[in-house]
């Protein structure tokens, strides 16, 4: 079993930046990883994805404002978020999956004030 722990969320003003981290309990080399978010009353949506060799994909709503990265040696994934908007307010979750393994973190709250 793998534990994922997110950190770095908080309250920030519109236009500000945050860097989220997702620390895994062991190295997840080769795993597909990603950040998802869920706003109150809405479904959980993908924000950014990164595969085992560093290829990335972003949702159109965040493209150009966020960057996903991973450091497998540190068993950690990151999400750098810039130019934050009130509509980015949500609980952010990290995920790691490969074949039948599928792990989620507990989430970290990001609140952007206008």
Secondary structure, DSSP 8 states (H G I E B T S, - for coil): ---EEEE--EEEETT--EEEEEEESS--TT-EEEEEEE-TTS--EEEEEE-TT--EEE-TTTTTTEEEEEEGGGTEEEEEE-S--GGG-EEEEEEEEETTEEEE---EEEEEE-
